Amino acid sequence: MKIVHMMLAGALIAGPAYAPVLAQTSTQMDSQTATADVSDNQLVTMTVHEAWVASGRNEDKFFDFVKRIADMSATKRGVTLPDSEAAGTKFGDLIKTSARRDPDQLLYAVVDNAVKTTAGAGARATRAANRTKK
């Protein structure tokens, strides 16, 4: 991302003659990033902004990233997210608010917090019961 910012800054300094070339280079880099498959290992180390860029700035692909991380987080925490419209809205609002507040935080941290908050007290009781059975 720093490269893109430097290219845009260069375009402002160099003048309009170089701007189309720099803009095209930036677009090519974004589309290459967007088309590359992102592994789970890569995904859990991306910031919100890096994941947005890796999605090609595509809401559907970014949402797929969020769903993948939510599945990982819920599995790791041993919880099942409620399957209701209200829970989905709450989950989405938590992610949007936190991601917009700090796009440089890890997307996994944002989603994990939303999973923890949305799963709520019922999930904590279930986890505690499961631990005592072991």
VENMO-V783513 format. One record per residue. N is the residue number from 1. PHI is phi in degrees with one decimal (none if undefined). OMEGA is omega as a letter, one per 20 degrees, with the letter a starting at -180 (none if undefined). NEAR is the number of other ideal C-beta (glycine too) atoms within 10 Angstrom. Layout:
# VENMO-V783513
[[N:PHI:OMEGA:NEAR] [N:PHI:OMEGA:NEAR]]
This chain:
# VENMO-V783513
[[1:none:r:12] [2:-61.1:r:6] [3:-62.1:a:10] [4:-63.0:r:16] [5:-62.0:r:10] [6:-65.6:r:11] [7:-64.2:r:18] [8:-66.4:r:14] [9:-63.3:r:11] [10:-62.8:r:13] [11:-65.2:r:18] [12:-68.6:a:11] [13:-76.9:a:8] [14:-72.4:r:13] [15:101.9:a:9] [16:-65.6:a:8] [17:-64.3:a:8] [18:-97.5:a:14] [19:-56.7:a:15] [20:-61.5:a:10] [21:-66.2:a:12] [22:-67.3:r:18] [23:-64.4:r:14] [24:-65.1:r:10] [25:-61.7:r:13] [26:-62.3:r:16] [27:-64.1:r:11] [28:-62.9:r:10] [29:-63.6:r:15] [30:-63.6:a:16] [31:-70.7:r:11] [32:-65.8:r:10] [33:-63.9:a:16] [34:-66.6:a:15] [35:-84.3:r:9] [36:-72.7:r:11] [37:-71.7:a:6] [38:-107.7:r:18] [39:-76.5:r:8] [40:-60.9:r:12] [41:-61.7:r:7] [42:-70.1:a:13] [43:-62.8:a:21] [44:-72.4:r:17] [45:-104.6:a:11] [46:-88.8:r:19] [47:-75.0:r:19] [48:-56.5:a:25] [49:-65.6:r:15] [50:-62.3:r:19] [51:-66.8:r:25] [52:-62.9:r:19] [53:-66.5:r:18] [54:-64.3:r:23] [55:-79.9:a:20] [56:73.6:a:16] [57:56.9:a:12] [58:-109.8:a:12] [59:-60.2:a:9] [60:-63.9:a:8] [61:-68.9:r:15] [62:-62.4:r:19] [63:-61.8:r:13] [64:-61.1:r:14] [65:-59.0:a:21] [66:-61.3:r:21] [67:-61.9:r:11] [68:-61.8:a:15] [69:-67.4:r:25] [70:-61.7:r:19] [71:-62.8:r:14] [72:-61.1:a:17] [73:-63.8:a:21] [74:-62.7:r:19] [75:-63.4:a:11] [76:-63.3:a:10] [77:-84.4:a:15] [78:70.7:a:12] [79:-121.5:r:19] [80:-119.7:r:12] [81:-72.5:r:18] [82:-59.4:a:16] [83:-102.5:r:7] [84:-139.0:r:9] [85:-63.4:r:8] [86:-63.0:r:9] [87:-65.0:r:14] [88:-62.8:r:13] [89:-65.7:r:11] [90:-61.1:a:16] [91:-58.4:a:20] [92:-62.5:r:14] [93:-64.6:r:12] [94:-60.4:a:18] [95:-67.3:a:22] [96:-59.2:a:12] [97:-61.6:a:11] [98:-68.3:a:19] [99:-66.2:r:21] [100:-70.6:a:9] [101:-64.4:a:10] [102:-148.5:a:13] [103:-69.7:r:15] [104:-93.5:r:8] [105:-85.8:r:15] [106:-64.5:r:18] [107:-62.2:r:26] [108:-58.8:a:21] [109:-62.5:r:16] [110:-63.0:a:24] [111:-69.3:r:29] [112:-60.4:r:19] [113:-63.7:r:15] [114:-65.9:r:25] [115:-62.8:a:24] [116:-60.2:a:16] [117:-69.9:a:12] [118:-71.7:r:23] [119:-65.2:r:22] [120:68.3:a:14] [121:-65.9:r:7] [122:-59.5:r:11] [123:-68.6:r:19] [124:-63.7:r:13] [125:-65.9:r:10] [126:-64.4:r:14] [127:-61.7:a:13] [128:-61.9:r:9] [129:-64.6:r:9] [130:-65.0:a:10] [131:-68.0:a:9] [132:-72.0:r:6] [133:-72.9:a:5] [134:-78.4:none:4]]
